[in-house]
Amino acid sequence: MMISSHFRRSFSIGTLRRCCTVCQTDIGKLDRSYSSNRTLCVIDTIQRNNNLTLRFRSSTHSKTETTIRYVSSSANTDGNTPTKDTEKPVKKPKKVTTLSMGAMKRRGEKITMVTAYDFPSAVHVDRAGVDVLLVGDSCAMVELGFETTQPITLDQMIHHCQAVKRGAPNRPLLVGDMPFGSYEYKDVDIALKNAYRMVKEGGMDAVKFEGGSEARANIVRHVVEGGVAVLGHVGLTPQAISVLGGFRAQGRTAANARSLLDDALRLQDAGAFAVVLECVPANVATAITEALEIPTIGIGAGGGTSGQVLVFHDLLGMLSHPHHEEFVPRFCKQYARVGMEITNGLAQFKEEVKNGAFPGNDYSPYKMNKMEEEIFNELLNNDSKKEGASASSLEDTDESEQLNLYGNNKTD
């Protein structure tokens, strides 16, 4: 839709005042002179030398698409304003898919993945443009406070997947971790049934299984044939800590490293679209990455993988504290120390509440008008008088009862 000539003639520096309520432009103005049901956002006024150069954009806002039209005009000395209209549609960010991840590996473009568990975290991950968002079963430890990942249930995982889906509904590939006890059975239909729940109820694009044994590969194959994309996971597999003897790095011997390579190849043959490599030597992860056609995502596995994944809370230092640095894995680089700021903010809130500084007048915005305040005070005074009379009556009753205690009815 072209901007009306009436609007172009009437446009001036004075129109740049209010904020667009749709796109939240800091310096903008709502102008509906050319349409009653569309919003025009006007921005970017530039004064150069003695000539006024105006640049503004009109945006047709909707839930699904925004079309931006740029118009440039320079005020001539005779008052005429030549204009040139161009249209530039703003496209939605392209959805990351399992196929696009494969293409990224072939191009040599690194893949980014972040593990997050709730709506606000997902919003931040989406805004940062991260490629893959994993709803990991590490939620059991990070969010729910368990010592391992094993206690979390499928219903709990679906609950967190739903929250993440609402926070990042469009761009990143969403992967849900299949929790311990939801897929390991000989009856592979159980795994498929639960994978369907993660997709249909949780809103996930794919699911993740741990392990690369022949039995696990059969499960992956059955689930992929059932129509659900699968992300594999080898190396340190936290769900199997009872067998591994704890959270220990894997692939540190030649035989174990070769076994991990076989596991990864087995998962690829079963139809997995990518494989997570956790806590393995960098040279082993590089060798596996070079041997596979599908991408590898490393965590504590060096820089030779196709991409990297870290937990949202770890990389932002959500639990950072001078006495609790052991919560941060050795392989995790902290890009912020949010935990310190959170602790300081909470401590300041507590102090200001205790000393009466908060909320104060600045954060008590709701007022009564003077007349209503006087009526309210009068009502309180009346109530106070009634309560005083009632309290006096109760005191007389209490004293009378005290005098009659234990049958002592005598008076001097």
C-alpha positions as CSV (number, residue, x, y, z in Angstrom):
1,M,0.0,0.0,0.0
2,M,1.5,3.4,-1.1
3,I,1.6,6.3,1.3
4,S,-0.9,9.0,0.4
5,S,0.3,12.2,-1.1
6,H,-1.6,14.1,1.6
7,F,0.6,12.4,4.2
8,R,3.8,13.3,2.3
9,R,2.8,16.9,2.0
10,S,1.9,17.2,5.7
11,F,5.0,15.4,7.0
12,S,7.2,17.6,9.1
13,I,9.9,17.4,11.8
14,G,7.2,17.9,14.5
15,T,5.5,14.6,13.8
16,L,8.3,12.6,15.4
17,R,7.0,12.2,18.9
18,R,5.2,9.1,20.1
19,C,6.1,5.5,20.1
20,C,4.7,2.9,17.7
21,T,2.6,0.6,19.9
22,V,3.1,-2.3,17.5
23,C,6.8,-2.3,16.6
24,Q,7.9,-0.3,19.7
25,T,10.1,2.1,17.8
26,D,11.7,4.5,20.3
27,I,11.1,7.6,18.2
28,G,8.1,7.2,16.2
29,K,4.6,8.6,15.6
30,L,1.3,6.9,14.9
31,D,-0.3,8.4,11.9
32,R,-3.6,7.1,10.5
33,S,-4.3,9.9,8.0
34,Y,-4.1,7.5,5.1
35,S,-5.9,4.5,6.5
36,S,-8.2,3.8,9.5
37,N,-7.0,0.3,10.1
38,R,-3.2,0.4,9.5
39,T,-0.4,1.9,11.5
40,L,2.3,4.1,10.1
41,C,5.5,4.2,12.1
42,V,7.6,7.3,11.3
43,I,11.3,7.4,12.3
44,D,14.8,8.7,11.5
45,T,14.7,12.4,11.0
46,I,18.2,13.6,10.0
47,Q,19.3,17.3,9.8
48,R,22.3,17.6,7.5
49,N,23.8,21.0,6.8
50,N,21.0,23.4,6.0
51,N,18.9,20.8,4.1
52,L,16.3,18.8,6.0
53,T,16.6,15.1,4.9
54,L,13.7,13.0,6.1
55,R,13.7,9.2,6.2
56,F,10.7,7.4,7.5
57,R,9.1,4.0,7.1
58,S,5.5,2.9,7.0
59,S,4.7,-0.5,8.5
60,T,1.7,-2.6,7.9
61,H,1.6,-4.6,11.1
62,S,-0.1,-8.0,11.6
63,K,0.6,-11.1,13.6
64,T,2.1,-12.9,10.6
65,E,3.9,-10.3,8.5
66,T,5.2,-6.8,8.5
67,T,5.8,-4.9,5.3
68,I,8.1,-1.9,5.5
69,R,8.2,0.9,2.9
70,Y,11.0,3.4,3.0
71,V,10.5,6.9,1.7
72,S,13.3,9.5,1.4
73,S,12.7,13.2,0.8
74,S,14.8,16.3,0.8
75,A,13.1,19.7,1.3
76,N,13.9,22.0,-1.6
77,T,14.1,25.8,-1.3
78,D,10.8,26.1,-3.2
79,G,9.1,23.8,-0.8
80,N,8.6,21.0,-3.2
81,T,9.5,17.6,-1.8
82,P,10.6,15.0,-4.4
83,T,9.9,11.5,-3.1
84,K,11.0,8.0,-4.0
85,D,9.0,5.0,-2.7
86,T,10.4,1.6,-2.4
87,E,9.0,-1.5,-0.7
88,K,11.0,-3.9,1.4
89,P,9.2,-6.8,3.0
90,V,10.5,-8.0,6.3
91,K,10.7,-11.7,6.2
92,K,10.3,-14.0,9.2
93,P,13.5,-15.7,10.3
94,K,13.8,-18.9,8.4
95,K,13.0,-22.1,10.4
96,V,16.0,-24.3,11.2
97,T,15.3,-27.9,10.2
98,T,17.1,-31.2,10.2
99,L,17.9,-30.7,6.6
100,S,19.3,-27.2,7.0
101,M,21.6,-28.5,9.8
102,G,23.1,-30.9,7.3
103,A,23.5,-28.1,4.9
104,M,25.3,-26.1,7.5
105,K,27.8,-28.9,8.1
106,R,28.5,-29.2,4.4
107,R,29.1,-25.4,4.1
108,G,31.4,-25.5,7.1
109,E,29.1,-23.3,9.1
110,K,29.1,-23.9,12.8
111,I,25.8,-24.9,14.5
112,T,24.7,-23.4,17.7
113,M,22.6,-25.2,20.3
114,V,21.5,-24.1,23.8
115,T,19.8,-26.2,26.4
116,A,16.9,-24.4,28.1
117,Y,13.8,-25.4,30.1
118,D,11.3,-22.6,30.4
119,F,9.5,-19.8,28.6
120,P,11.7,-16.8,29.5
121,S,14.9,-18.7,28.7
122,A,13.5,-19.8,25.4
123,V,12.6,-16.2,24.5
124,H,16.2,-15.1,25.1
125,V,17.6,-18.0,23.1
126,D,15.2,-17.3,20.2
127,R,16.1,-13.6,20.2
128,A,19.8,-14.4,20.1
129,G,19.3,-16.4,16.9
130,V,20.5,-19.7,18.2
131,D,19.9,-22.6,15.7
132,V,18.8,-25.4,18.0
133,L,17.0,-25.3,21.4
134,L,17.3,-28.5,23.4
135,V,14.9,-29.1,26.2
136,G,17.2,-31.4,28.1
137,D,16.5,-33.9,30.9
138,S,19.3,-32.0,32.8
139,C,16.2,-30.0,33.8
140,A,16.0,-32.5,36.6
141,M,19.3,-31.2,38.1
142,V,19.3,-27.5,36.9
143,E,15.6,-26.6,37.5
144,L,14.3,-29.3,39.9
145,G,17.3,-29.8,42.1
146,F,17.8,-33.5,41.7
147,E,21.4,-35.0,41.9
148,T,21.0,-36.8,38.6
149,T,18.9,-36.6,35.5
150,Q,17.2,-39.9,36.2
151,P,14.2,-38.9,38.4
152,I,12.4,-36.6,35.8
153,T,9.3,-38.1,34.2
154,L,7.9,-37.9,30.7
155,D,5.0,-35.8,31.9
156,Q,7.4,-33.3,33.5
157,M,9.5,-33.1,30.4
158,I,6.4,-32.4,28.3
159,H,5.4,-29.7,30.7
160,H,8.8,-27.9,30.1
161,C,8.7,-28.6,26.4
162,Q,5.4,-26.8,26.2
163,A,6.8,-23.8,27.9
164,V,9.8,-23.7,25.6
165,K,7.6,-24.0,22.6
166,R,5.6,-20.9,23.6
167,G,8.8,-19.0,24.1
168,A,10.5,-19.9,20.8
169,P,7.7,-21.0,18.4
170,N,9.2,-20.2,15.0
171,R,12.9,-20.1,14.3
172,P,15.0,-22.6,16.2
173,L,14.8,-26.4,15.8
174,L,13.2,-27.7,19.1
175,V,14.5,-31.0,20.4
176,G,13.0,-32.7,23.4
177,D,15.1,-35.1,25.5
178,M,13.5,-38.5,26.1
179,P,13.8,-39.1,29.8
180,F,15.2,-42.2,31.5
181,G,12.7,-45.0,31.4
182,S,10.7,-43.7,28.5
183,Y,12.3,-45.6,25.5
184,E,14.7,-48.3,26.5
185,Y,12.3,-51.3,26.3
186,K,12.5,-54.2,23.9
187,D,9.1,-53.2,22.7
188,V,10.1,-50.4,20.5
189,D,6.6,-49.2,20.1
190,I,6.8,-47.8,23.6
191,A,9.6,-45.5,22.5
192,L,7.6,-44.5,19.4
193,K,4.4,-43.8,21.5
194,N,6.3,-41.6,23.9
195,A,8.1,-39.8,21.1
196,Y,4.7,-39.0,19.6
197,R,3.7,-37.4,22.9
198,M,6.8,-35.2,22.9
199,V,5.9,-34.0,19.4
200,K,2.1,-33.7,19.7
201,E,1.8,-32.6,23.3
202,G,5.2,-31.0,23.9
203,G,5.4,-29.2,20.5
204,M,8.9,-30.5,19.7
205,D,10.4,-30.9,16.2
206,A,12.5,-33.8,17.2
207,V,13.5,-36.0,20.2
208,K,16.9,-37.1,21.6
209,F,18.0,-40.6,22.7
210,E,21.1,-41.4,24.6
211,G,23.4,-44.3,23.7
212,G,24.5,-46.0,20.4
213,S,24.3,-49.7,21.1
214,E,22.6,-52.0,18.5
215,A,19.5,-52.1,20.7
216,R,19.4,-48.3,20.9
217,A,19.9,-48.0,17.1
218,N,16.9,-50.3,16.5
219,I,14.8,-48.0,18.6
220,V,16.1,-44.9,16.7
221,R,15.3,-46.6,13.4
222,H,11.8,-47.5,14.5
223,V,11.1,-44.0,15.7
224,V,12.5,-42.4,12.6
225,E,10.4,-44.7,10.4
226,G,7.4,-43.7,12.5
227,G,7.9,-40.1,11.4
228,V,9.8,-38.5,14.3
229,A,13.3,-37.0,13.8
230,V,15.9,-38.2,16.3
231,L,19.1,-36.6,17.6
232,G,21.6,-39.2,18.9
233,H,23.9,-38.8,21.9
234,V,27.1,-40.7,22.7
235,G,30.1,-40.2,25.0
236,L,29.0,-39.3,28.5
237,T,25.4,-40.3,28.7
238,P,24.1,-39.0,32.1
239,Q,21.1,-41.4,32.2
240,A,23.5,-44.3,32.4
241,I,25.6,-43.1,35.3
242,S,24.7,-46.2,37.3
243,V,26.6,-48.2,34.6
244,L,29.3,-45.6,33.9
245,G,30.1,-45.2,37.6
246,G,29.3,-41.5,37.7
247,F,29.8,-38.4,35.5
248,R,33.0,-39.5,33.8
249,A,34.6,-38.5,30.5
250,Q,34.5,-41.2,27.8
251,G,36.7,-42.2,24.9
252,R,40.0,-41.8,26.7
253,T,41.3,-45.1,25.7
254,A,41.8,-46.2,22.1
255,A,39.3,-49.1,22.4
256,N,36.7,-46.9,24.0
257,A,37.2,-44.2,21.5
258,R,36.7,-46.6,18.6
259,S,33.6,-47.9,20.3
260,L,32.2,-44.4,20.4
261,L,32.9,-44.0,16.7
262,D,31.0,-47.3,16.0
263,D,28.1,-46.0,18.1
264,A,27.9,-42.8,16.2
265,L,28.0,-44.6,12.8
266,R,25.3,-46.9,14.0
267,L,23.1,-44.0,14.9
268,Q,23.7,-42.4,11.5
269,D,22.7,-45.6,9.8
270,A,19.6,-45.8,11.9
271,G,18.5,-42.4,10.6
272,A,19.6,-39.9,13.3
273,F,19.9,-36.4,11.8
274,A,22.8,-35.5,14.1
275,V,24.8,-36.7,17.1
276,V,25.7,-35.1,20.4
277,L,29.3,-35.9,21.6
278,E,29.6,-35.2,25.3
279,C,32.8,-35.1,27.4
280,V,35.2,-36.9,24.9
281,P,38.8,-35.9,23.9
282,A,38.9,-33.3,21.1
283,N,40.8,-35.6,18.7
284,V,38.2,-38.3,19.2
285,A,35.4,-35.9,18.5
286,T,37.1,-34.6,15.4
287,A,37.6,-38.1,14.1
288,I,34.0,-38.9,14.6
289,T,32.9,-35.7,13.0
290,E,35.0,-36.4,9.9
291,A,33.7,-39.9,9.7
292,L,30.0,-39.0,9.8
293,E,28.0,-37.3,7.1
294,I,25.5,-36.0,9.6
295,P,26.5,-33.1,12.0
296,T,28.0,-33.5,15.4
297,I,27.2,-31.2,18.4
298,G,30.0,-31.1,21.0
299,I,29.8,-30.4,24.7
300,G,33.2,-30.7,26.3
301,A,34.5,-32.3,23.1
302,G,36.7,-29.6,21.6
303,G,36.3,-27.4,18.6
304,G,36.4,-30.0,15.8
305,T,32.7,-30.8,16.0
306,S,30.0,-29.3,13.6
307,G,28.6,-27.2,16.4
308,Q,28.5,-26.6,20.2
309,V,25.9,-26.8,22.9
310,L,25.9,-25.4,26.4
311,V,23.2,-25.2,29.1
312,F,21.6,-21.7,29.4
313,H,22.2,-21.5,33.1
314,D,25.8,-22.5,32.8
315,L,26.9,-20.2,30.0
316,L,25.3,-17.2,31.7
317,G,26.6,-18.0,35.2
318,M,23.2,-18.2,36.7
319,L,24.6,-20.1,39.7
320,S,27.8,-18.2,39.9
321,H,28.9,-17.4,43.4
322,P,32.4,-17.2,45.0
323,H,31.6,-20.3,47.1
324,H,29.8,-22.3,44.5
325,E,32.0,-22.3,41.4
326,E,31.9,-26.1,41.5
327,F,28.5,-25.9,39.9
328,V,30.1,-24.8,36.7
329,P,31.3,-27.7,34.5
330,R,35.0,-27.5,33.5
331,F,34.1,-27.4,29.8
332,C,31.8,-24.5,30.2
333,K,32.9,-20.9,29.4
334,Q,30.8,-18.3,31.3
335,Y,29.8,-15.5,29.0
336,A,28.2,-13.6,31.9
337,R,27.9,-13.8,35.7
338,V,24.1,-13.3,36.0
339,G,24.0,-15.2,39.3
340,M,26.0,-12.5,41.0
341,E,23.7,-9.8,39.8
342,I,20.7,-11.9,40.8
343,T,22.1,-12.4,44.3
344,N,22.9,-8.7,44.7
345,G,19.5,-7.6,43.4
346,L,17.7,-9.9,45.9
347,A,19.9,-8.7,48.7
348,Q,19.2,-5.1,47.9
349,F,15.4,-5.8,47.7
350,K,15.5,-7.4,51.1
351,E,17.4,-4.5,52.6
352,E,15.1,-1.8,51.1
353,V,12.0,-3.6,52.4
354,K,13.5,-4.0,55.9
355,N,14.5,-0.3,56.1
356,G,11.3,1.0,54.5
357,A,13.0,2.4,51.4
358,F,10.8,0.3,49.1
359,P,8.2,0.9,47.7
360,G,8.1,4.6,48.8
361,N,6.1,7.1,46.9
362,D,7.9,6.4,43.6
363,Y,6.5,2.9,43.5
364,S,3.1,3.5,45.0
365,P,1.4,5.0,41.9
366,Y,-2.3,4.4,42.7
367,K,-3.9,7.4,44.4
368,M,-7.4,8.4,45.6
369,N,-8.7,11.8,44.9
370,K,-8.9,14.2,47.8
371,M,-12.7,13.9,48.3
372,E,-12.7,10.1,48.4
373,E,-9.7,10.1,50.7
374,E,-11.6,12.3,53.2
375,I,-14.6,10.1,53.1
376,F,-12.5,7.0,53.6
377,N,-10.7,8.6,56.6
378,E,-14.1,9.4,58.1
379,L,-15.2,5.8,57.7
380,L,-12.0,4.7,59.5
381,N,-12.6,7.1,62.3
382,N,-16.2,5.8,62.8
383,D,-14.9,2.2,62.8
384,S,-12.2,3.1,65.3
385,K,-14.8,4.5,67.7
386,K,-16.9,1.4,67.4
387,E,-13.9,-0.8,68.0
388,G,-13.0,1.2,71.1
389,A,-16.4,0.8,72.7
390,S,-16.4,-2.9,71.9
391,A,-12.9,-3.3,73.4
392,S,-13.9,-1.5,76.6
393,S,-16.9,-3.9,77.0
394,L,-14.6,-6.9,76.6
395,E,-12.2,-5.5,79.2
396,D,-15.1,-5.2,81.7
397,T,-16.2,-8.7,81.0
398,D,-12.7,-10.1,81.4
399,E,-12.3,-8.4,84.8
400,S,-15.6,-9.7,85.9
401,E,-14.6,-13.2,84.9
402,Q,-11.3,-12.9,86.8
403,L,-13.1,-11.9,90.0
404,N,-15.3,-15.0,89.8
405,L,-12.5,-17.5,89.2
406,Y,-12.2,-20.5,91.4
407,G,-15.6,-19.7,93.1
408,N,-14.1,-16.6,94.8
409,N,-17.3,-14.5,94.9
410,K,-16.4,-12.8,98.2
411,T,-15.9,-9.0,98.3
412,D,-14.4,-7.0,101.0
